[in-house]
Amino acid sequence: MTDGAKEVFLEIIPPVVDYLDEKPPEKPASRPSSLDGKRIALLANWKPISTPFMAALAEEIGRKTSVKSAFARTPDWQFTHPERVGKIGPEVDALAQQCDLMVSGVSD
C-alpha cells in the first residue's frame, strides 16, 4: 500500500432475515400415525422432469402402499412467478378438499 492510502475491508452480510407468519400457529400440526386410507396429492413444479416424476411417484405410492389414492397434479400457476401468486391460495384450498396430504415438488 502506498503512503496515504486507506485500508479497505469487505464486509459480507447474508441477506437473510427470520421469517414469521402473520400469526404463528398455536401448536404444531399433528402427524398421522399412518397413511393407510389417506388421499395424497403430489404437486409438480415448473421443471420439465417434475410432472412425469410426480406421476410415476403417485402411481408407485398407489401400488405399493395402503393409501386410498395417490394422484399427481400440475398446477397452472408457477411457484417461481410472483405475478401468479394470487392463484396459489385458492387452488391449494380447492385441492385440499380432495386430499389428506399434499407433497410439493420443489427442489434443486
TIRO-2110 file (N, C-alpha, C; in Angstrom, 1 decimal):
// TIRO-2110
0.8, -1.2, 0.0, N, 1, A
0.0, 0.0, 0.0, CA, 1, A
0.9, 1.2, 0.0, C, 1, A
0.4, 2.2, -0.7, N, 2, A
1.2, 3.5, -0.8, CA, 2, A
0.9, 4.3, 0.4, C, 2, A
1.8, 5.3, 0.7, N, 3, A
1.5, 6.2, 1.8, CA, 3, A
0.2, 7.0, 1.5, C, 3, A
-0.6, 7.2, 2.5, N, 4, A
-1.8, 8.0, 2.4, CA, 4, A
-3.0, 7.1, 1.9, C, 4, A
-2.8, 5.9, 1.5, N, 5, A
-3.9, 5.1, 1.0, CA, 5, A
-4.6, 4.5, 2.2, C, 5, A
-5.9, 4.4, 2.1, N, 6, A
-6.7, 3.8, 3.2, CA, 6, A
-6.9, 2.3, 3.0, C, 6, A
-6.9, 1.6, 4.1, N, 7, A
-7.1, 0.2, 4.1, CA, 7, A
-8.6, 0.0, 4.0, C, 7, A
-9.0, -0.9, 3.1, N, 8, A
-10.4, -1.2, 2.8, CA, 8, A
-10.7, -2.6, 3.2, C, 8, A
-11.8, -2.8, 3.9, N, 9, A
-12.2, -4.2, 4.2, CA, 9, A
-13.6, -4.4, 3.6, C, 9, A
-13.8, -5.6, 3.2, N, 10, A
-15.0, -6.1, 2.6, CA, 10, A
-15.8, -6.8, 3.7, C, 10, A
-17.0, -6.3, 4.0, N, 11, A
-17.9, -7.0, 4.9, CA, 11, A
-19.1, -7.6, 4.1, C, 11, A
-19.2, -8.9, 4.3, N, 12, A
-20.3, -9.6, 3.6, CA, 12, A
-21.4, -9.9, 4.6, C, 12, A
-22.6, -9.4, 4.2, N, 13, A
-23.8, -9.6, 5.1, CA, 13, A
-24.8, -10.5, 4.4, C, 13, A
-25.0, -11.7, 4.8, N, 14, A
-26.0, -12.5, 4.2, CA, 14, A
-27.4, -11.9, 4.2, C, 14, A
-28.1, -11.9, 3.1, N, 15, A
-29.4, -11.2, 3.0, CA, 15, A
-30.5, -12.1, 3.5, C, 15, A
-30.4, -12.5, 4.8, N, 16, A
-31.4, -13.5, 5.4, CA, 16, A
-32.0, -12.8, 6.6, C, 16, A
-33.3, -12.9, 6.7, N, 17, A
-34.0, -12.5, 7.9, CA, 17, A
-34.9, -13.6, 8.4, C, 17, A
-35.2, -13.6, 9.7, N, 18, A
-36.1, -14.5, 10.2, CA, 18, A
-37.5, -14.3, 9.6, C, 18, A
-38.2, -15.4, 9.3, N, 19, A
-39.5, -15.3, 8.7, CA, 19, A
-40.5, -15.7, 9.7, C, 19, A
-41.5, -14.9, 9.8, N, 20, A
-42.7, -15.3, 10.7, CA, 20, A
-44.0, -15.0, 9.9, C, 20, A
-44.9, -15.9, 10.1, N, 21, A
-46.2, -15.7, 9.5, CA, 21, A
-46.9, -14.6, 10.3, C, 21, A
-48.0, -14.1, 9.8, N, 22, A
-48.7, -13.0, 10.4, CA, 22, A
-49.0, -13.4, 11.9, C, 22, A
-49.5, -14.6, 12.0, N, 23, A
-49.8, -15.2, 13.3, CA, 23, A
-49.2, -16.6, 13.5, C, 23, A
-48.3, -16.8, 14.4, N, 24, A
-47.7, -18.1, 14.5, CA, 24, A
-48.8, -19.1, 14.9, C, 24, A
-48.6, -20.4, 14.5, N, 25, A
-49.6, -21.4, 14.9, CA, 25, A
-49.6, -21.6, 16.5, C, 25, A
-50.8, -21.9, 17.0, N, 26, A
-50.9, -22.1, 18.4, CA, 26, A
-50.0, -23.3, 18.8, C, 26, A
-50.1, -24.4, 18.0, N, 27, A
-49.4, -25.6, 18.3, CA, 27, A
-49.0, -26.2, 16.9, C, 27, A
-48.0, -27.0, 16.9, N, 28, A
-47.7, -27.6, 15.6, CA, 28, A
-48.8, -28.6, 15.2, C, 28, A
-48.9, -28.8, 13.9, N, 29, A
-49.9, -29.7, 13.4, CA, 29, A
-49.5, -31.1, 13.8, C, 29, A
-50.5, -32.0, 14.1, N, 30, A
-50.2, -33.3, 14.5, CA, 30, A
-49.9, -34.2, 13.2, C, 30, A
-49.1, -35.1, 13.4, N, 31, A
-48.7, -36.0, 12.3, CA, 31, A
-49.6, -37.3, 12.4, C, 31, A
-50.1, -37.8, 11.3, N, 32, A
-50.8, -39.0, 11.4, CA, 32, A
-49.9, -40.2, 11.7, C, 32, A
-50.4, -41.2, 12.4, N, 33, A
-49.6, -42.3, 12.7, CA, 33, A
-49.4, -43.3, 11.5, C, 33, A
-50.3, -43.1, 10.5, N, 34, A
-50.3, -44.0, 9.3, CA, 34, A
-50.9, -43.2, 8.1, C, 34, A
-50.5, -43.6, 6.9, N, 35, A
-51.1, -43.1, 5.7, CA, 35, A
-52.2, -44.0, 5.2, C, 35, A
-52.5, -45.1, 5.9, N, 36, A
-53.5, -46.0, 5.4, CA, 36, A
-54.8, -45.3, 5.2, C, 36, A
-55.4, -45.5, 4.0, N, 37, A
-56.7, -44.9, 3.7, CA, 37, A
-56.7, -43.5, 3.4, C, 37, A
-55.5, -42.8, 3.3, N, 38, A
-55.4, -41.4, 3.1, CA, 38, A
-55.3, -41.1, 1.6, C, 38, A
-55.7, -39.9, 1.2, N, 39, A
-55.7, -39.5, -0.2, CA, 39, A
-54.5, -38.5, -0.3, C, 39, A
-53.5, -38.8, -1.2, N, 40, A
-52.3, -38.0, -1.3, CA, 40, A
-52.2, -37.3, -2.7, C, 40, A
-52.0, -36.0, -2.6, N, 41, A
-51.8, -35.2, -3.9, CA, 41, A
-50.3, -34.9, -4.0, C, 41, A
-49.7, -35.1, -5.1, N, 42, A
-48.3, -34.7, -5.4, CA, 42, A
-48.3, -33.6, -6.4, C, 42, A
-47.8, -32.5, -6.0, N, 43, A
-47.8, -31.3, -6.9, CA, 43, A
-46.5, -31.1, -7.6, C, 43, A
-46.5, -31.1, -8.9, N, 44, A
-45.3, -30.9, -9.7, CA, 44, A
-44.9, -29.5, -9.7, C, 44, A
-43.7, -29.2, -9.9, N, 45, A
-43.2, -27.8, -10.0, CA, 45, A
-43.0, -27.5, -11.5, C, 45, A
-42.3, -26.4, -11.8, N, 46, A
-42.1, -25.9, -13.1, CA, 46, A
-41.0, -26.6, -13.9, C, 46, A
-40.2, -27.5, -13.3, N, 47, A
-39.2, -28.2, -14.0, CA, 47, A
-39.7, -29.3, -14.9, C, 47, A
-39.2, -29.4, -16.1, N, 48, A
-39.7, -30.4, -17.1, CA, 48, A
-39.8, -31.8, -16.5, C, 48, A
-38.9, -32.3, -15.7, N, 49, A
-38.9, -33.6, -15.2, CA, 49, A
-39.9, -33.8, -14.0, C, 49, A
-40.4, -32.7, -13.4, N, 50, A
-41.2, -32.8, -12.3, CA, 50, A
-42.6, -33.5, -12.5, C, 50, A
-43.2, -33.1, -13.6, N, 51, A
-44.5, -33.7, -13.9, CA, 51, A
-44.5, -35.2, -14.1, C, 51, A
-43.6, -35.8, -15.0, N, 52, A
-43.6, -37.2, -15.1, CA, 52, A
-43.0, -37.9, -13.8, C, 52, A
-42.1, -37.3, -13.1, N, 53, A
-41.6, -37.9, -11.9, CA, 53, A
-42.8, -38.0, -10.8, C, 53, A
-43.5, -36.9, -10.6, N, 54, A
-44.6, -36.9, -9.7, CA, 54, A
-45.7, -37.9, -10.1, C, 54, A
-46.0, -38.0, -11.4, N, 55, A
-47.0, -39.0, -11.9, CA, 55, A
-46.5, -40.4, -11.6, C, 55, A
-45.2, -40.7, -11.8, N, 56, A
-44.7, -42.0, -11.5, CA, 56, A
-44.7, -42.3, -10.0, C, 56, A
-44.3, -41.3, -9.3, N, 57, A
-44.3, -41.5, -7.8, CA, 57, A
-45.7, -41.8, -7.3, C, 57, A
-46.7, -41.0, -7.8, N, 58, A
-48.1, -41.3, -7.3, CA, 58, A
-48.5, -42.7, -7.7, C, 58, A
-48.2, -43.1, -8.9, N, 59, A
-48.5, -44.5, -9.3, CA, 59, A
-47.9, -45.5, -8.4, C, 59, A
-46.6, -45.3, -8.1, N, 60, A
-45.9, -46.2, -7.2, CA, 60, A
-46.4, -46.2, -5.8, C, 60, A
-46.8, -45.1, -5.2, N, 61, A
-47.4, -45.0, -3.9, CA, 61, A
-48.7, -45.7, -3.9, C, 61, A
-49.5, -45.5, -4.9, N, 62, A
-50.8, -46.2, -5.0, CA, 62, A
-50.7, -47.7, -5.1, C, 62, A
-49.7, -48.2, -5.8, N, 63, A
-49.5, -49.6, -6.0, CA, 63, A
-48.9, -50.3, -4.7, C, 63, A
-48.0, -49.6, -4.1, N, 64, A
-47.2, -50.3, -3.0, CA, 64, A
-47.5, -49.9, -1.6, C, 64, A
-48.5, -49.1, -1.4, N, 65, A
-48.9, -48.7, 0.0, CA, 65, A
-50.4, -48.9, 0.1, C, 65, A
-50.9, -48.7, 1.3, N, 66, A
-52.3, -48.9, 1.6, CA, 66, A
-53.0, -47.5, 1.6, C, 66, A
-52.5, -46.5, 0.9, N, 67, A
-53.3, -45.3, 0.8, CA, 67, A
-54.6, -45.5, 0.0, C, 67, A
-55.6, -44.6, 0.2, N, 68, A
-56.8, -44.7, -0.5, CA, 68, A
-56.6, -44.4, -2.0, C, 68, A
-55.8, -43.3, -2.2, N, 69, A
-55.4, -42.9, -3.6, CA, 69, A
-54.2, -41.9, -3.5, C, 69, A
-53.5, -41.9, -4.6, N, 70, A
-52.4, -41.0, -4.7, CA, 70, A
-52.4, -40.5, -6.2, C, 70, A
-52.4, -39.2, -6.3, N, 71, A
-52.5, -38.6, -7.7, CA, 71, A
-51.6, -37.4, -7.8, C, 71, A
-51.2, -37.2, -9.0, N, 72, A
-50.3, -36.0, -9.3, CA, 72, A
-51.1, -34.9, -10.0, C, 72, A
-50.7, -33.7, -9.7, N, 73, A
-51.3, -32.5, -10.3, CA, 73, A
-50.2, -31.6, -10.8, C, 73, A
-50.4, -31.0, -11.9, N, 74, A
-49.5, -29.9, -12.4, CA, 74, A
-50.3, -28.6, -12.4, C, 74, A
-50.1, -27.8, -11.4, N, 75, A
-50.9, -26.6, -11.2, CA, 75, A
-50.6, -25.6, -12.4, C, 75, A
-51.6, -24.8, -12.7, N, 76, A
-51.4, -23.8, -13.8, CA, 76, A
-50.7, -22.6, -13.3, C, 76, A
-50.4, -22.5, -12.0, N, 77, A
-49.6, -21.4, -11.5, CA, 77, A
-48.2, -21.9, -11.3, C, 77, A
-47.2, -21.0, -11.4, N, 78, A
-45.8, -21.4, -11.2, CA, 78, A
-45.3, -20.9, -9.8, C, 78, A
-44.6, -21.8, -9.2, N, 79, A
-44.0, -21.5, -7.9, CA, 79, A
-43.1, -20.3, -7.9, C, 79, A
-42.5, -20.0, -9.1, N, 80, A
-41.5, -19.0, -9.2, CA, 80, A
-41.9, -17.7, -9.8, C, 80, A
-43.2, -17.5, -10.1, N, 81, A
-43.7, -16.3, -10.8, CA, 81, A
-44.5, -15.5, -9.8, C, 81, A
-44.0, -14.4, -9.3, N, 82, A
-44.7, -13.6, -8.3, CA, 82, A
-46.0, -13.0, -8.8, C, 82, A
-46.1, -12.8, -10.1, N, 83, A
-47.3, -12.2, -10.6, CA, 83, A
-48.5, -13.2, -10.6, C, 83, A
-48.2, -14.5, -10.4, N, 84, A
-49.2, -15.5, -10.3, CA, 84, A
-49.5, -16.0, -8.8, C, 84, A
-48.9, -15.3, -7.9, N, 85, A
-49.0, -15.7, -6.5, CA, 85, A
-50.5, -15.7, -6.0, C, 85, A
-51.3, -14.9, -6.5, N, 86, A
-52.7, -14.8, -6.1, CA, 86, A
-53.5, -16.0, -6.4, C, 86, A
-53.1, -16.8, -7.4, N, 87, A
-53.8, -18.1, -7.8, CA, 87, A
-53.4, -19.2, -6.8, C, 87, A
-52.3, -19.1, -6.1, N, 88, A
-51.9, -20.3, -5.3, CA, 88, A
-52.8, -20.6, -4.2, C, 88, A
-53.2, -19.6, -3.4, N, 89, A
-54.0, -19.9, -2.2, CA, 89, A
-55.4, -20.6, -2.6, C, 89, A
-56.1, -20.0, -3.5, N, 90, A
-57.4, -20.6, -3.8, CA, 90, A
-57.3, -22.0, -4.5, C, 90, A
-56.3, -22.2, -5.3, N, 91, A
-56.1, -23.5, -5.9, CA, 91, A
-55.7, -24.6, -4.8, C, 91, A
-54.8, -24.2, -3.9, N, 92, A
-54.4, -25.1, -2.9, CA, 92, A
-55.6, -25.4, -2.0, C, 92, A
-56.4, -24.4, -1.6, N, 93, A
-57.6, -24.6, -0.8, CA, 93, A
-58.5, -25.6, -1.5, C, 93, A
-58.7, -25.5, -2.8, N, 94, A
-59.6, -26.4, -3.5, CA, 94, A
-59.0, -27.8, -3.6, C, 94, A
-57.7, -27.9, -3.8, N, 95, A
-57.1, -29.2, -3.8, CA, 95, A
-57.1, -29.8, -2.4, C, 95, A
-57.0, -29.1, -1.4, N, 96, A
-57.0, -29.6, 0.0, CA, 96, A
-58.3, -30.3, 0.3, C, 96, A
-59.4, -29.9, -0.4, N, 97, A
-60.7, -30.6, -0.2, CA, 97, A
-60.7, -32.0, -0.8, C, 97, A
-59.8, -32.3, -1.7, N, 98, A
-59.7, -33.6, -2.4, CA, 98, A
-58.7, -34.5, -1.7, C, 98, A
-57.9, -34.1, -0.8, N, 99, A
-56.9, -35.0, -0.3, CA, 99, A
-56.6, -34.7, 1.2, C, 99, A
-55.8, -35.6, 1.8, N, 100, A
-55.5, -35.5, 3.2, CA, 100, A
-54.0, -35.0, 3.4, C, 100, A
-53.2, -35.2, 2.3, N, 101, A
-51.8, -34.8, 2.3, CA, 101, A
-51.4, -34.3, 1.0, C, 101, A
-50.7, -33.2, 0.9, N, 102, A
-50.1, -32.7, -0.3, CA, 102, A
-48.6, -32.6, -0.2, C, 102, A
-48.0, -33.1, -1.3, N, 103, A
-46.5, -33.0, -1.3, CA, 103, A
-46.1, -32.1, -2.5, C, 103, A
-45.3, -31.1, -2.3, N, 104, A
-45.0, -30.2, -3.3, CA, 104, A
-43.6, -30.6, -3.9, C, 104, A
-43.5, -30.6, -5.2, N, 105, A
-42.3, -31.0, -5.9, CA, 105, A
-41.3, -29.8, -6.1, C, 105, A
-40.9, -29.2, -5.1, N, 106, A
-39.9, -28.1, -5.3, CA, 106, A
-38.6, -28.5, -4.8, C, 106, A
-37.6, -28.5, -5.6, N, 107, A
-36.2, -28.9, -5.2, CA, 107, A
-35.2, -28.4, -6.3, C, 107, A
-34.0, -28.6, -6.0, N, 108, A
-32.9, -28.2, -7.0, CA, 108, A
-32.6, -29.4, -7.8, C, 108, A
END
